[in-house]
Amino acid sequence: MQVLGTSFPEVKIVQYSAHKDTRGLFIETWSQNSLNQLGNIPEWRQDCYSISFKKGTVRGLHFQAPPTDQCKLVRASKGSLFDVVVDIRHGSPTFGKHNTIILRASDYQQLFVPSGFAHGFCTLENNTIMLYKCTNYRNKKAENAIIWNDKNLKIKWPIKKPILSKKDKIAKS
């Protein structure tokens, strides 16, 4: 495993080694010992799975408010997606800035999203599957979202007319 940086020091790309032979492929996607390189991360509490049937589906930009905020470790296990993180930490020198990355199942990468960042993605292929670990349980009362196309964020999404949930359609700036 190799940990790579992004434009945010706290957000990391985790690159895994794939072990291939005539039978197929093996990847260790999570190891507490390996992920200690990311720093002092709370215990993982929940695993989540989402499948987006159509290319151009946007999910996000989501976050949970403290005290149930979450760190996430996200990856595409099938297909590919345009992934976005936004710094929502008031007082941070990078508050309101964003970072994007293309996550492809074939690249064997995961993205570590610390608490204090909103997260979202746009699917680049039909039937894209996203897997992620969370350091806190889902708390409906603490869930929040930023509108995907917020004019202040100036995110260059790869889509003009996304497929959105009702919740994401009415998210605020």
C-alpha positions as CSV (number, residue, x, y, z in Angstrom):
1,M,0.0,0.0,0.0
2,Q,1.2,3.5,-0.8
3,V,-0.3,6.7,0.6
4,L,-0.4,9.7,-1.9
5,G,-1.2,13.3,-1.2
6,T,-3.8,15.6,-2.7
7,S,-4.2,19.4,-2.6
8,F,-5.5,19.0,0.9
9,P,-3.0,17.6,3.4
10,E,-5.7,15.7,5.2
11,V,-7.2,14.0,2.2
12,K,-5.2,11.1,0.9
13,I,-5.2,8.6,-2.0
14,V,-4.6,5.1,-0.9
15,Q,-3.0,3.0,-3.7
16,Y,-3.1,-0.7,-3.3
17,S,-1.0,-3.4,-4.9
18,A,-2.8,-6.0,-7.0
19,H,-1.5,-9.5,-6.9
20,K,-2.3,-11.2,-10.2
21,D,-1.8,-14.7,-11.5
22,T,-3.5,-17.1,-13.9
23,R,-6.5,-17.4,-11.4
24,G,-7.2,-13.7,-11.2
25,L,-6.5,-11.0,-8.8
26,F,-6.1,-10.4,-5.0
27,I,-6.1,-7.0,-3.3
28,E,-6.1,-6.3,0.5
29,T,-8.5,-3.3,0.6
30,W,-8.3,-2.6,4.3
31,S,-5.8,-3.3,7.0
32,Q,-5.6,-1.4,10.3
33,N,-1.8,-1.8,10.3
34,S,-1.4,-0.3,6.8
35,L,-3.9,2.5,7.3
36,N,-2.0,3.7,10.4
37,Q,0.0,5.7,7.8
38,L,-3.1,8.0,7.6
39,G,-2.7,9.1,11.2
40,N,-4.9,8.8,14.2
41,I,-8.2,7.7,12.7
42,P,-11.2,6.7,14.8
43,E,-12.4,3.1,14.6
44,W,-14.4,2.2,11.5
45,R,-18.0,1.6,12.5
46,Q,-20.0,1.1,9.2
47,D,-19.5,-0.2,5.7
48,C,-21.7,1.1,2.9
49,Y,-22.5,0.0,-0.6
50,S,-24.1,2.0,-3.4
51,I,-24.9,1.1,-7.0
52,S,-25.8,3.8,-9.5
53,F,-27.6,2.3,-12.5
54,K,-27.0,5.2,-14.9
55,K,-24.0,7.2,-16.0
56,G,-24.4,10.8,-14.8
57,T,-25.8,10.0,-11.4
58,V,-24.6,12.6,-8.8
59,R,-24.7,11.7,-5.1
60,G,-23.7,14.6,-2.8
61,L,-22.2,16.8,-1.7
62,H,-23.0,15.0,1.7
63,F,-21.7,15.3,5.2
64,Q,-22.8,14.7,8.8
65,A,-22.6,17.5,11.4
66,P,-20.7,16.9,14.6
67,P,-20.8,15.1,16.9
68,T,-21.6,12.3,14.4
69,D,-19.3,13.6,11.6
70,Q,-17.5,10.9,9.7
71,C,-14.2,10.0,8.1
72,K,-14.7,7.9,5.0
73,L,-12.6,5.6,2.9
74,V,-14.2,5.3,-0.5
75,R,-13.6,3.3,-3.7
76,A,-15.2,2.3,-6.9
77,S,-15.5,-1.5,-7.0
78,K,-17.1,-1.5,-10.4
79,G,-17.0,1.2,-13.0
80,S,-15.7,4.7,-12.5
81,L,-16.6,8.0,-10.9
82,F,-15.7,11.6,-10.6
83,D,-15.2,12.1,-6.9
84,V,-15.3,15.5,-5.1
85,V,-14.3,16.6,-1.6
86,V,-15.0,20.1,-0.2
87,D,-13.4,21.6,2.9
88,I,-16.3,22.7,5.1
89,R,-14.2,23.5,8.2
90,H,-14.9,27.1,9.2
91,G,-11.6,28.9,9.9
92,S,-9.6,26.5,7.7
93,P,-7.3,28.2,5.2
94,T,-8.8,26.0,2.5
95,F,-12.5,26.5,3.6
96,G,-14.8,26.3,0.6
97,K,-12.1,24.8,-1.7
98,H,-12.5,21.5,-3.4
99,N,-10.5,18.7,-4.9
100,T,-11.5,16.1,-7.5
101,I,-10.2,12.7,-8.5
102,I,-11.3,10.1,-10.9
103,L,-11.7,6.7,-9.1
104,R,-11.8,3.7,-11.3
105,A,-12.2,0.1,-10.1
106,S,-9.3,-0.9,-12.4
107,D,-6.9,1.6,-10.6
108,Y,-7.1,-0.1,-7.2
109,Q,-7.3,3.3,-5.4
110,Q,-9.3,4.5,-2.4
111,L,-9.8,8.0,-1.2
112,F,-9.6,8.9,2.4
113,V,-12.0,11.7,3.3
114,P,-11.6,13.1,6.8
115,S,-14.4,14.6,8.8
116,G,-14.9,18.3,8.1
117,F,-15.2,17.6,4.3
118,A,-18.3,17.2,2.2
119,H,-18.2,14.4,-0.2
120,G,-19.9,13.6,-3.5
121,F,-19.5,11.9,-6.8
122,C,-20.7,11.6,-10.4
123,T,-20.8,8.2,-12.1
124,L,-18.9,7.9,-15.4
125,E,-20.3,4.5,-16.3
126,N,-23.6,2.7,-15.9
127,N,-23.9,0.3,-13.0
128,T,-21.0,1.9,-11.0
129,I,-20.6,0.4,-7.5
130,M,-19.1,2.4,-4.7
131,L,-18.0,0.9,-1.4
132,Y,-17.0,3.0,1.6
133,K,-16.1,2.7,5.2
134,C,-17.3,5.2,7.8
135,T,-16.0,6.1,11.3
136,N,-19.5,6.9,12.5
137,Y,-23.0,5.5,12.1
138,R,-25.4,7.2,9.8
139,N,-27.5,9.7,11.7
140,K,-30.4,11.1,9.7
141,K,-30.8,14.1,12.0
142,A,-27.1,15.1,11.4
143,E,-27.2,14.5,7.6
144,N,-26.7,17.6,5.4
145,A,-25.9,18.4,1.8
146,I,-24.5,21.2,-0.3
147,I,-26.1,21.6,-3.7
148,W,-23.9,19.8,-6.3
149,N,-23.6,22.8,-8.6
150,D,-23.0,25.5,-6.0
151,K,-21.9,28.6,-7.9
152,N,-19.4,29.5,-5.2
153,L,-17.6,26.2,-5.3
154,K,-17.1,26.3,-9.2
155,I,-16.7,22.5,-9.5
156,K,-16.2,21.5,-13.1
157,W,-18.5,18.4,-13.1
158,P,-18.4,16.2,-16.1
159,I,-22.2,16.5,-16.5
160,K,-24.8,19.3,-17.2
161,K,-28.0,17.5,-16.3
162,P,-27.4,14.9,-13.6
163,I,-29.7,12.2,-12.2
164,L,-30.3,13.4,-8.6
165,S,-32.2,12.3,-5.5
166,K,-35.0,14.5,-4.1
167,K,-32.7,15.4,-1.2
168,D,-29.9,16.4,-3.5
169,K,-32.2,18.5,-5.7
170,I,-33.1,20.7,-2.8
171,A,-29.7,21.0,-1.1
172,K,-28.6,24.5,-0.2
173,S,-25.7,26.6,-1.3
